[in-house]
Amino acid sequence: MSKKDPSDSPKLSTESYKGVRDFYPEDQAFFNYLTGTMRNVAQKFGYVEYHASILEPAELYKAKTSDEIVGEQTYTFVDRGGREVTLRPEMTPTVARMVAARRREFGFPLRLFSIPNVFRYERPQRGRLREHWQLNVDLFGSTSHEAEAEVISVAHALMLAFGATTSDFVIKIGSRNFLNALTRELKLSGEASKKLLGLIDRRAKMPNDQFAREIADLGVAAELLESDRVPDDVAEVLALLKERGIENAVFAPEIVRGFDYYSGVVFEVFDNHPMNSRSLFGGGRYDNLTGLFDNEKVPGVGFGMGDVTIKDFLDVRGLLPEYVPPTKVYIAVASPSALSHASSLAQMLRAENVSTALDFGEKKLGDQIKAAAKHKIPYLIVVGDDEAASGSYPVKNLATGEETKRSRDELAQFFLTI
């Protein structure tokens, strides 16, 4: 019985899973720029990198992550051993688990950062996908408001490192202490308090009359949230930020943050551009999260900056970097007899740290040159029998069309200085 030819089978789709991305070379180059900038800024502030698996026990998120995320947005499944497992929707519970596991070995304050991918099953839209990468910056072991000020300073420095000006964004700072005091003053039950915080967190996404109606159902007047009095914890953080020269931070009582583990000052960075007027990222203080794993709680402050929202921020301002391929020169082969010489030339250039791609001469010369242009490689060398014999090579700038001759001994230095 003859085997079935795979080419006769129905073809699979070339589309990726909905809500995730393929990273082609240009996309990967931007991603490398993005994560490189994140890593550089975090390390300047003394933060060190860690990482962990994307798989966590589901109970880790059921304990302290919001009901909406756990119940509606996580990718959770039962593994072959009968264990309920979740693809991480965020990194903070993971780092809290890691810190609790080795608490006695660490020196505090402890500064950590990571750039993991995280997963949420939600409707893909501008600024939101089902998988994205996120810089997480966390400081453990300090109850001082200096900790919040430092973490927010890292966020501020990141925005400037990406080319933003201070008028491009605003840092809105809220207080869970302020909101908790308000719920106590109103004598709200635990369930009603949780509902109020959820409504405040979603306020920007609903009409004003709907918001007023829904909080009125809880016996709360919308005017109570318009307080001009800055809570003490926010006032101290704002003063510390001002000492650091950060002037674009303001008190915003509506900033809640959706996770249940936040316990003090919270903040979000907002884009001021009318085409992208939205929250970009945020974080805050969580002093009780390690208590899930250990009787001795370690206070923490941190934030998560996602790659999707930052790309949108850069895009509307024309701040996306131009793609520059890592390959400096493409060697085309004019005749089969010149391939060996062209290969030798490529090896010599690579040995001198010049990134070099070699065509194998399987196509016409014109098609080889078109391939170099499609790859956006800036320089082209055509090697034929004459070049092999003379040791002199035409170097063409594919963007300008300018061509110059260089000897074998001159080539590496030429490419390393342009």
DRENDO-1510 file (C-alpha; in Angstrom, 1 decimal, always signed):
<recs>
REC; n; res; u; v; w
REC; 1; MET; +0.0; +0.0; +0.0 .
REC; 2; SER; +1.5; +3.3; -1.1 .
REC; 3; LYS; +2.0; +6.1; +1.5 .
REC; 4; LYS; -0.1; +9.1; +1.2 .
REC; 5; ASP; +1.6; +12.2; -0.2 .
REC; 6; PRO; +1.5; +14.9; +2.5 .
REC; 7; SER; +1.0; +17.5; -0.2 .
REC; 8; ASP; -2.4; +16.0; -0.9 .
REC; 9; SER; -3.6; +16.7; +2.6 .
REC; 10; PRO; -5.8; +19.7; +3.5 .
REC; 11; LYS; -3.5; +22.7; +4.3 .
REC; 12; LEU; -3.2; +24.1; +7.8 .
REC; 13; SER; -3.8; +27.8; +8.3 .
REC; 14; THR; -0.8; +30.1; +8.5 .
REC; 15; GLU; -2.6; +32.3; +11.0 .
REC; 16; SER; -1.3; +32.3; +14.6 .
REC; 17; TYR; -3.6; +31.6; +17.5 .
REC; 18; LYS; -6.0; +34.5; +18.1 .
REC; 19; GLY; -4.7; +37.1; +20.4 .
REC; 20; VAL; -1.0; +36.2; +20.2 .
REC; 21; ARG; +1.8; +37.3; +17.8 .
REC; 22; ASP; +4.4; +35.9; +15.5 .
REC; 23; PHE; +7.7; +37.8; +15.7 .
REC; 24; TYR; +9.2; +38.2; +12.3 .
REC; 25; PRO; +12.7; +39.8; +12.2 .
REC; 26; GLU; +11.5; +43.4; +12.3 .
REC; 27; ASP; +9.2; +42.6; +15.2 .
REC; 28; GLN; +11.9; +40.7; +17.1 .
REC; 29; ALA; +14.3; +43.6; +16.5 .
REC; 30; PHE; +11.8; +46.0; +18.1 .
REC; 31; PHE; +11.2; +43.5; +21.0 .
REC; 32; ASN; +15.0; +43.3; +21.6 .
REC; 33; TYR; +15.2; +47.1; +21.7 .
REC; 34; LEU; +12.2; +47.3; +24.1 .
REC; 35; THR; +13.5; +44.6; +26.5 .
REC; 36; GLY; +17.1; +45.9; +26.2 .
REC; 37; THR; +15.9; +49.4; +27.3 .
REC; 38; MET; +13.9; +47.9; +30.1 .
REC; 39; ARG; +16.8; +45.8; +31.3 .
REC; 40; ASN; +19.3; +48.7; +31.1 .
REC; 41; VAL; +17.1; +51.1; +33.2 .
REC; 42; ALA; +16.2; +48.5; +35.8 .
REC; 43; GLN; +19.9; +47.6; +36.3 .
REC; 44; LYS; +20.9; +51.2; +36.7 .
REC; 45; PHE; +18.6; +51.4; +39.7 .
REC; 46; GLY; +20.3; +48.3; +41.2 .
REC; 47; TYR; +17.6; +45.7; +40.2 .
REC; 48; VAL; +18.8; +42.2; +39.3 .
REC; 49; GLU; +17.1; +39.8; +36.9 .
REC; 50; TYR; +15.3; +36.6; +37.7 .
REC; 51; HIS; +12.9; +34.3; +35.8 .
REC; 52; ALA; +10.4; +31.4; +36.4 .
REC; 53; SER; +8.2; +28.9; +34.5 .
REC; 54; ILE; +5.0; +30.0; +32.8 .
REC; 55; LEU; +3.2; +27.2; +34.7 .
REC; 56; GLU; +1.9; +27.8; +38.3 .
REC; 57; PRO; -0.5; +25.9; +40.5 .
REC; 58; ALA; -4.0; +27.4; +40.0 .
REC; 59; GLU; -4.5; +28.0; +43.7 .
REC; 60; LEU; -1.7; +30.7; +43.6 .
REC; 61; TYR; -4.1; +33.0; +41.7 .
REC; 62; LYS; -7.3; +32.0; +43.4 .
REC; 63; ALA; -5.8; +33.2; +46.7 .
REC; 64; LYS; -5.1; +36.8; +45.9 .
REC; 65; THR; -5.8; +37.7; +42.2 .
REC; 66; SER; -9.1; +39.3; +41.3 .
REC; 67; ASP; -12.2; +37.1; +40.7 .
REC; 68; GLU; -12.6; +38.5; +37.2 .
REC; 69; ILE; -9.1; +37.4; +36.1 .
REC; 70; VAL; -9.3; +34.0; +37.9 .
REC; 71; GLY; -12.8; +33.2; +36.8 .
REC; 72; GLU; -12.9; +34.6; +33.2 .
REC; 73; GLN; -9.4; +35.3; +31.9 .
REC; 74; THR; -6.9; +32.6; +33.0 .
REC; 75; TYR; -5.8; +29.7; +30.9 .
REC; 76; THR; -6.3; +26.9; +33.4 .
REC; 77; PHE; -6.2; +23.1; +32.8 .
REC; 78; VAL; -5.8; +19.8; +34.6 .
REC; 79; ASP; -2.5; +18.2; +33.8 .
REC; 80; ARG; -1.9; +14.4; +33.4 .
REC; 81; GLY; -1.2; +14.1; +37.1 .
REC; 82; GLY; -4.6; +15.6; +38.0 .
REC; 83; ARG; -3.2; +18.9; +39.1 .
REC; 84; GLU; -4.9; +22.2; +38.2 .
REC; 85; VAL; -2.4; +24.4; +36.4 .
REC; 86; THR; -2.5; +27.9; +35.1 .
REC; 87; LEU; -0.5; +29.8; +32.5 .
REC; 88; ARG; +0.6; +32.8; +34.6 .
REC; 89; PRO; -1.6; +35.9; +34.0 .
REC; 90; GLU; +0.8; +38.0; +36.0 .
REC; 91; MET; +4.2; +37.7; +37.7 .
REC; 92; THR; +3.7; +39.3; +41.1 .
REC; 93; PRO; +2.4; +36.1; +42.9 .
REC; 94; THR; +5.3; +34.1; +41.4 .
REC; 95; VAL; +8.0; +36.5; +42.6 .
REC; 96; ALA; +6.3; +36.6; +46.0 .
REC; 97; ARG; +6.4; +32.8; +46.2 .
REC; 98; MET; +10.1; +32.9; +45.2 .
REC; 99; VAL; +11.0; +35.5; +47.8 .
REC; 100; ALA; +9.1; +33.6; +50.5 .
REC; 101; ALA; +10.9; +30.4; +49.6 .
REC; 102; ARG; +14.4; +31.9; +50.1 .
REC; 103; ARG; +13.6; +34.7; +52.5 .
REC; 104; ARG; +16.4; +33.8; +55.0 .
REC; 105; GLU; +19.0; +33.8; +52.2 .
REC; 106; PHE; +18.2; +37.2; +50.8 .
REC; 107; GLY; +19.5; +40.6; +51.9 .
REC; 108; PHE; +16.8; +43.3; +52.2 .
REC; 109; PRO; +15.8; +45.6; +50.6 .
REC; 110; LEU; +15.7; +43.2; +47.7 .
REC; 111; ARG; +15.5; +44.6; +44.1 .
REC; 112; LEU; +14.3; +42.2; +41.4 .
REC; 113; PHE; +13.1; +42.5; +37.8 .
REC; 114; SER; +12.0; +40.1; +35.1 .
REC; 115; ILE; +10.5; +40.3; +31.6 .
REC; 116; PRO; +8.2; +37.3; +31.4 .
REC; 117; ASN; +5.4; +36.5; +29.0 .
REC; 118; VAL; +1.9; +36.4; +30.6 .
REC; 119; PHE; -1.4; +35.0; +29.4 .
REC; 120; ARG; -5.1; +36.2; +29.7 .
REC; 121; TYR; -8.1; +35.0; +27.9 .
REC; 122; GLU; -9.7; +38.2; +26.9 .
REC; 123; ARG; -11.1; +39.9; +23.8 .
REC; 124; PRO; -8.1; +41.0; +21.7 .
REC; 125; GLN; -8.2; +44.8; +21.0 .
REC; 126; ARG; -5.9; +47.8; +20.8 .
REC; 127; GLY; -3.5; +47.6; +23.7 .
REC; 128; ARG; -4.7; +44.1; +24.8 .
REC; 129; LEU; -3.8; +40.7; +23.6 .
REC; 130; ARG; -4.0; +37.2; +25.0 .
REC; 131; GLU; -0.3; +36.9; +25.4 .
REC; 132; HIS; +2.2; +39.8; +26.0 .
REC; 133; TRP; +5.6; +40.4; +27.6 .
REC; 134; GLN; +5.8; +42.5; +30.7 .
REC; 135; LEU; +8.6; +44.1; +32.6 .
REC; 136; ASN; +8.1; +43.5; +36.3 .
REC; 137; VAL; +10.0; +45.6; +38.8 .
REC; 138; ASP; +9.7; +44.7; +42.5 .
REC; 139; LEU; +11.3; +46.0; +45.7 .
REC; 140; PHE; +10.9; +43.8; +48.8 .
REC; 141; GLY; +11.7; +44.4; +52.5 .
REC; 142; SER; +10.8; +48.1; +53.0 .
REC; 143; THR; +7.8; +49.8; +54.6 .
REC; 144; SER; +9.2; +53.2; +53.9 .
REC; 145; HIS; +7.5; +55.4; +51.3 .
REC; 146; GLU; +11.0; +55.8; +49.8 .
REC; 147; ALA; +10.3; +52.4; +48.3 .
REC; 148; GLU; +7.2; +53.6; +46.4 .
REC; 149; ALA; +9.1; +56.7; +45.3 .
REC; 150; GLU; +12.0; +54.6; +44.0 .
REC; 151; VAL; +9.7; +52.2; +42.1 .
REC; 152; ILE; +7.8; +55.1; +40.5 .
REC; 153; SER; +11.1; +56.7; +39.7 .
REC; 154; VAL; +12.1; +53.6; +37.7 .
REC; 155; ALA; +8.8; +53.8; +35.8 .
REC; 156; HIS; +9.4; +57.5; +35.1 .
REC; 157; ALA; +13.0; +56.8; +34.0 .
REC; 158; LEU; +11.8; +54.1; +31.6 .
REC; 159; MET; +9.4; +56.5; +29.9 .
REC; 160; LEU; +12.2; +59.0; +29.3 .
REC; 161; ALA; +14.5; +56.2; +28.1 .
REC; 162; PHE; +12.0; +55.4; +25.4 .
REC; 163; GLY; +12.1; +59.0; +24.2 .
REC; 164; ALA; +9.1; +60.4; +26.0 .
REC; 165; THR; +9.0; +63.9; +27.5 .
REC; 166; THR; +7.3; +64.6; +30.8 .
REC; 167; SER; +4.4; +66.3; +29.0 .
REC; 168; ASP; +3.7; +63.1; +27.2 .
REC; 169; PHE; +2.5; +61.2; +30.2 .
REC; 170; VAL; +1.1; +61.6; +33.7 .
REC; 171; ILE; +1.6; +59.4; +36.8 .
REC; 172; LYS; -1.7; +59.1; +38.7 .
REC; 173; ILE; -1.3; +58.0; +42.3 .
REC; 174; GLY; -4.1; +56.6; +44.5 .
REC; 175; SER; -4.3; +55.0; +47.9 .
REC; 176; ARG; -6.0; +51.7; +48.9 .
REC; 177; ASN; -5.7; +53.1; +52.5 .
REC; 178; PHE; -7.8; +56.1; +51.5 .
REC; 179; LEU; -10.4; +53.8; +49.8 .
REC; 180; ASN; -10.4; +51.3; +52.7 .
REC; 181; ALA; -11.0; +54.2; +55.2 .
REC; 182; LEU; -13.9; +55.4; +53.0 .
REC; 183; THR; -15.6; +52.0; +53.0 .
REC; 184; ARG; -15.2; +51.8; +56.8 .
REC; 185; GLU; -16.6; +55.3; +57.2 .
REC; 186; LEU; -19.6; +54.2; +55.0 .
REC; 187; LYS; -19.9; +51.0; +57.1 .
REC; 188; LEU; -20.0; +48.9; +53.9 .
REC; 189; SER; -19.9; +45.1; +54.2 .
REC; 190; GLY; -16.9; +43.2; +52.8 .
REC; 191; GLU; -18.8; +42.3; +49.7 .
REC; 192; ALA; -20.1; +45.8; +49.1 .
REC; 193; SER; -16.6; +47.2; +49.7 .
REC; 194; LYS; -15.2; +44.9; +47.1 .
REC; 195; LYS; -17.9; +45.9; +44.6 .
REC; 196; LEU; -17.3; +49.6; +45.2 .
REC; 197; LEU; -13.5; +49.2; +44.5 .
REC; 198; GLY; -14.4; +47.2; +41.4 .
REC; 199; LEU; -16.7; +50.0; +40.2 .
REC; 200; ILE; -14.1; +52.7; +40.8 .
REC; 201; ASP; -11.5; +50.6; +39.0 .
REC; 202; ARG; -13.8; +50.4; +35.9 .
REC; 203; ARG; -15.1; +53.9; +36.1 .
REC; 204; ALA; -13.3; +55.2; +33.0 .
REC; 205; LYS; -14.9; +52.3; +31.0 .
REC; 206; MET; -18.6; +53.2; +31.8 .
REC; 207; PRO; -20.8; +56.2; +31.3 .
REC; 208; ASN; -21.0; +58.7; +34.2 .
REC; 209; ASP; -24.7; +58.1; +34.8 .
REC; 210; GLN; -24.2; +54.4; +35.0 .
REC; 211; PHE; -21.4; +54.8; +37.5 .
REC; 212; ALA; -23.4; +57.2; +39.6 .
REC; 213; ARG; -26.4; +54.8; +39.5 .
REC; 214; GLU; -24.4; +51.7; +40.5 .
REC; 215; ILE; -22.5; +53.3; +43.4 .
REC; 216; ALA; -25.8; +54.9; +44.6 .
REC; 217; ASP; -27.2; +51.4; +44.8 .
REC; 218; LEU; -24.4; +50.8; +47.4 .
REC; 219; GLY; -25.5; +53.9; +49.3 .
REC; 220; VAL; -22.4; +55.9; +48.1 .
REC; 221; ALA; -22.5; +59.4; +46.6 .
REC; 222; ALA; -20.2; +60.0; +43.7 .
REC; 223; GLU; -19.1; +63.3; +45.3 .
REC; 224; LEU; -17.3; +61.4; +48.0 .
REC; 225; LEU; -14.7; +60.2; +45.5 .
REC; 226; GLU; -14.0; +63.8; +44.4 .
REC; 227; SER; -12.0; +64.6; +47.5 .
REC; 228; ASP; -9.4; +67.4; +47.2 .
REC; 229; ARG; -7.7; +66.2; +50.4 .
REC; 230; VAL; -4.6; +64.2; +49.5 .
REC; 231; PRO; -4.1; +61.2; +51.7 .
REC; 232; ASP; -1.0; +61.3; +53.9 .
REC; 233; ASP; +0.7; +58.3; +52.2 .
REC; 234; VAL; +0.2; +59.8; +48.7 .
REC; 235; ALA; +1.3; +63.2; +49.9 .
REC; 236; GLU; +4.5; +61.8; +51.2 .
REC; 237; VAL; +5.2; +59.9; +48.0 .
REC; 238; LEU; +4.5; +63.0; +45.9 .
REC; 239; ALA; +6.9; +65.0; +48.0 .
REC; 240; LEU; +9.6; +62.4; +47.6 .
REC; 241; LEU; +9.0; +62.3; +43.8 .
REC; 242; LYS; +9.3; +66.1; +43.7 .
REC; 243; GLU; +12.6; +65.9; +45.5 .
REC; 244; ARG; +13.8; +63.6; +42.6 .
REC; 245; GLY; +12.6; +66.2; +40.0 .
REC; 246; ILE; +9.5; +64.3; +39.0 .
REC; 247; GLU; +6.8; +66.9; +38.5 .
REC; 248; ASN; +4.2; +65.0; +36.4 .
REC; 249; ALA; +2.7; +62.9; +39.3 .
REC; 250; VAL; -0.7; +63.8; +40.8 .
REC; 251; PHE; -3.2; +62.4; +43.3 .
REC; 252; ALA; -6.1; +60.6; +41.6 .
REC; 253; PRO; -8.6; +59.0; +44.1 .
REC; 254; GLU; -10.0; +56.8; +41.3 .
REC; 255; ILE; -6.8; +54.8; +40.9 .
REC; 256; VAL; -7.6; +51.4; +42.5 .
REC; 257; ARG; -5.7; +48.7; +40.5 .
REC; 258; GLY; -7.7; +45.5; +40.0 .
REC; 259; PHE; -5.7; +43.0; +42.0 .
REC; 260; ASP; -6.9; +42.1; +45.5 .
REC; 261; TYR; -3.4; +42.0; +47.0 .
REC; 262; TYR; -2.7; +45.8; +46.8 .
REC; 263; SER; -2.5; +47.3; +50.3 .
REC; 264; GLY; -1.3; +50.9; +50.1 .
REC; 265; VAL; -0.2; +53.4; +47.5 .
REC; 266; VAL; -1.1; +52.4; +43.9 .
REC; 267; PHE; -0.3; +54.2; +40.7 .
REC; 268; GLU; -0.8; +54.2; +36.9 .
REC; 269; VAL; +1.0; +55.9; +34.1 .
REC; 270; PHE; -1.4; +57.5; +31.6 .
REC; 271; ASP; -0.7; +58.5; +28.0 .
REC; 272; ASN; -1.6; +62.2; +27.3 .
REC; 273; HIS; -1.9; +61.7; +23.5 .
REC; 274; PRO; -5.5; +62.1; +22.3 .
REC; 275; MET; -5.1; +59.1; +19.9 .
REC; 276; ASN; -4.0; +56.9; +22.8 .
REC; 277; SER; -5.6; +58.4; +25.9 .
REC; 278; ARG; -5.4; +55.4; +28.3 .
REC; 279; SER; -3.5; +53.8; +31.2 .
REC; 280; LEU; -0.2; +52.3; +30.0 .
REC; 281; PHE; +0.8; +50.4; +33.1 .
REC; 282; GLY; +0.9; +50.6; +36.9 .
REC; 283; GLY; +1.5; +49.0; +40.2 .
REC; 284; GLY; +1.6; +49.7; +43.9 .
REC; 285; ARG; +2.3; +48.4; +47.4 .
REC; 286; TYR; +1.5; +44.8; +48.5 .
REC; 287; ASP; +2.6; +44.1; +52.0 .
REC; 288; ASN; +0.7; +40.8; +52.6 .
REC; 289; LEU; +1.3; +38.7; +49.5 .
REC; 290; THR; +4.2; +36.7; +50.8 .
REC; 291; GLY; +2.0; +35.8; +53.8 .
REC; 292; LEU; +0.3; +33.2; +51.6 .
REC; 293; PHE; +3.5; +31.2; +51.9 .
REC; 294; ASP; +5.2; +32.2; +55.1 .
REC; 295; ASN; +4.1; +33.5; +58.6 .
REC; 296; GLU; +6.7; +36.3; +58.4 .
REC; 297; LYS; +5.4; +38.7; +55.7 .
REC; 298; VAL; +7.8; +40.6; +53.5 .
REC; 299; PRO; +6.5; +44.0; +52.4 .
REC; 300; GLY; +6.7; +44.7; +48.6 .
REC; 301; VAL; +6.2; +47.4; +46.0 .
REC; 302; GLY; +6.3; +46.9; +42.3 .
REC; 303; PHE; +4.8; +47.5; +38.8 .
REC; 304; GLY; +4.4; +45.7; +35.5 .
REC; 305; MET; +4.9; +47.4; +32.1 .
REC; 306; GLY; +3.5; +45.6; +29.1 .
REC; 307; ASP; +5.1; +45.6; +25.7 .
REC; 308; VAL; +1.8; +46.2; +23.7 .
REC; 309; THR; +0.8; +49.4; +25.4 .
REC; 310; ILE; +4.3; +50.8; +25.3 .
REC; 311; LYS; +4.5; +50.1; +21.5 .
REC; 312; ASP; +1.2; +52.0; +21.0 .
REC; 313; PHE; +2.6; +54.9; +23.0 .
REC; 314; LEU; +5.7; +55.0; +20.9 .
REC; 315; ASP; +3.8; +54.5; +17.6 .
REC; 316; VAL; +1.4; +57.5; +18.0 .
REC; 317; ARG; +4.5; +59.8; +18.7 .
REC; 318; GLY; +6.7; +58.5; +15.8 .
REC; 319; LEU; +9.1; +57.1; +18.4 .
REC; 320; LEU; +9.4; +53.5; +17.0 .
REC; 321; PRO; +13.0; +52.8; +16.1 .
REC; 322; GLU; +13.8; +52.1; +12.4 .
REC; 323; TYR; +14.5; +48.5; +11.7 .
REC; 324; VAL; +18.2; +47.9; +11.2 .
REC; 325; PRO; +19.2; +44.3; +10.2 .
REC; 326; PRO; +22.1; +42.8; +12.2 .
REC; 327; THR; +23.7; +41.6; +8.9 .
REC; 328; LYS; +26.0; +44.2; +7.5 .
REC; 329; VAL; +26.9; +42.7; +4.1 .
REC; 330; TYR; +25.5; +40.2; +1.6 .
REC; 331; ILE; +27.9; +38.3; -0.7 .
REC; 332; ALA; +26.3; +37.4; -4.0 .
REC; 333; VAL; +28.0; +34.8; -6.2 .
REC; 334; ALA; +28.3; +35.6; -10.0 .
REC; 335; SER; +29.4; +32.1; -11.1 .
REC; 336; PRO; +29.6; +28.6; -9.6 .
REC; 337; SER; +33.4; +28.6; -9.8 .
REC; 338; ALA; +33.5; +31.7; -7.5 .
REC; 339; LEU; +31.5; +30.1; -4.7 .
REC; 340; SER; +34.5; +28.7; -2.9 .
REC; 341; HIS; +36.3; +32.1; -2.9 .
REC; 342; ALA; +33.1; +33.9; -1.8 .
REC; 343; SER; +32.8; +31.4; +1.1 .
REC; 344; SER; +36.4; +32.1; +2.1 .
REC; 345; LEU; +35.7; +35.9; +2.0 .
REC; 346; ALA; +32.6; +35.5; +4.2 .
REC; 347; GLN; +34.6; +33.5; +6.8 .
REC; 348; MET; +37.3; +36.1; +6.9 .
REC; 349; LEU; +34.8; +38.9; +7.5 .
REC; 350; ARG; +33.0; +37.0; +10.2 .
REC; 351; ALA; +36.3; +36.3; +11.9 .
REC; 352; GLU; +36.7; +40.1; +12.0 .
REC; 353; ASN; +33.2; +40.5; +13.6 .
REC; 354; VAL; +31.5; +41.7; +10.4 .
REC; 355; SER; +28.0; +40.1; +10.2 .
REC; 356; THR; +28.0; +38.5; +6.7 .
REC; 357; ALA; +25.4; +36.5; +4.8 .
REC; 358; LEU; +26.5; +34.4; +1.8 .
REC; 359; ASP; +24.3; +33.4; -1.1 .
REC; 360; PHE; +25.0; +30.0; -2.6 .
REC; 361; GLY; +24.7; +31.1; -6.2 .
REC; 362; GLU; +21.7; +28.9; -6.9 .
REC; 363; LYS; +19.7; +31.8; -8.5 .
REC; 364; LYS; +20.5; +34.4; -11.1 .
REC; 365; LEU; +22.6; +37.3; -9.9 .
REC; 366; GLY; +19.7; +39.7; -10.2 .
REC; 367; ASP; +17.6; +37.5; -7.9 .
REC; 368; GLN; +20.4; +37.3; -5.4 .
REC; 369; ILE; +20.6; +41.1; -5.3 .
REC; 370; LYS; +16.8; +41.3; -4.8 .
REC; 371; ALA; +17.1; +38.9; -1.9 .
REC; 372; ALA; +19.6; +41.2; -0.2 .
REC; 373; ALA; +17.3; +44.1; -0.7 .
REC; 374; LYS; +14.3; +42.2; +0.7 .
REC; 375; HIS; +16.4; +41.4; +3.8 .
REC; 376; LYS; +17.2; +45.1; +4.0 .
REC; 377; ILE; +20.9; +44.3; +4.3 .
REC; 378; PRO; +22.7; +47.6; +3.6 .
REC; 379; TYR; +25.8; +46.4; +1.6 .
REC; 380; LEU; +26.4; +44.0; -1.2 .
REC; 381; ILE; +29.5; +42.4; -2.6 .
REC; 382; VAL; +29.4; +40.5; -5.9 .
REC; 383; VAL; +32.1; +37.9; -6.2 .
REC; 384; GLY; +32.9; +36.4; -9.6 .
REC; 385; ASP; +36.0; +34.9; -11.2 .
REC; 386; ASP; +37.5; +38.4; -11.9 .
REC; 387; GLU; +37.1; +39.4; -8.2 .
REC; 388; ALA; +38.5; +36.1; -7.0 .
REC; 389; ALA; +41.6; +36.6; -9.2 .
REC; 390; SER; +42.2; +40.3; -8.5 .
REC; 391; GLY; +41.4; +40.3; -4.8 .
REC; 392; SER; +39.5; +43.6; -5.3 .
REC; 393; TYR; +35.8; +43.7; -4.6 .
REC; 394; PRO; +32.9; +46.1; -5.5 .
REC; 395; VAL; +31.1; +47.2; -2.4 .
REC; 396; LYS; +27.6; +48.6; -3.1 .
REC; 397; ASN; +25.4; +50.6; -0.8 .
REC; 398; LEU; +22.0; +49.2; -1.7 .
REC; 399; ALA; +20.2; +52.3; -0.3 .
REC; 400; THR; +22.1; +54.9; -2.3 .
REC; 401; GLY; +23.5; +52.8; -5.2 .
REC; 402; GLU; +27.0; +54.2; -4.4 .
REC; 403; GLU; +29.7; +51.7; -5.2 .
REC; 404; THR; +33.4; +51.6; -4.2 .
REC; 405; LYS; +36.2; +49.1; -4.6 .
REC; 406; ARG; +38.0; +47.6; -1.6 .
REC; 407; SER; +40.8; +45.1; -1.4 .
REC; 408; ARG; +40.5; +42.0; +0.8 .
REC; 409; ASP; +42.7; +43.5; +3.5 .
REC; 410; GLU; +40.6; +46.7; +3.5 .
REC; 411; LEU; +37.1; +45.1; +3.7 .
REC; 412; ALA; +36.8; +44.4; +7.4 .
REC; 413; GLN; +38.0; +47.8; +8.5 .
REC; 414; PHE; +35.7; +49.4; +6.0 .
REC; 415; PHE; +32.6; +47.7; +7.4 .
REC; 416; LEU; +33.6; +48.1; +11.0 .
REC; 417; THR; +33.9; +51.9; +10.6 .
REC; 418; ILE; +30.6; +52.6; +8.9 .
</recs>
